[in-house]
Amino acid sequence: MAVTPAMEDTVRKVLGKAAELYGLSEGVEVGVTFLDDAAIQELNRDYRDKDRPTDVLSFALNEGDEPEIVDAPEEELLGDILISLETTARQAEEYGHTLERELAYLTVHGMLHLLGYDHEEPADQAEMRLEEEAVLAALGIVRGQEA
């Protein structure tokens, strides 16, 4: 599946709204890479020991105790979000909503991981889901948008 300008626009809008809602500075950068299932499966296996495709992976750059870089540029590199377009399309169809809505959801999900949210515990999962839906609602992207 080819990445379209509309897909890129959706990702930019979601990241911009999340940055606004979470008070991130203008210099914050997030990398987004679109992959196929084979490529994301390899990364999922190598980094998470799960040998299967997944929809989105996030790699935060501010999780450890890295030393401060003196005289570094003002940008803050928050991390990278990797999205499988094959899984995005498949899930959009399975859930009965638009490709745009699924891509927006996966983008905000990845962004929240970069901001430190997790969903391993039920309470954390519920909190993350509320945050995801709040960002999407602020953009007018809601559940039930038909494909």
C-alpha angles and dihedrals in degrees: 000000000000122000110244129205087247090058091049089049091052092052092048092049093049094047091046093050092046090050090050095047094047095045098243118169121251091249094064114118129199123186118217123194126183115214141173123245094263093055095045091046090056092051092044089053095045098045105027103025090238110127098202137081118272133191102239139006126191128199113192117204096200102058100098139054097270115167118253113259109229115226091007119159116272094249117106114214104214097181146264133297118202118196128188107221091196091057091042091057093043093050093046088057093044093050094042099237138108127289087238092057093049092046090049091049093050091047094053090043090055092045092053089053088054088052091054103264118139137180106206094112123052093241091050091048091052091049092048092049091053090050092048093051092046092056092045092047090052086059094045092249108134139169115272097042101148122235 
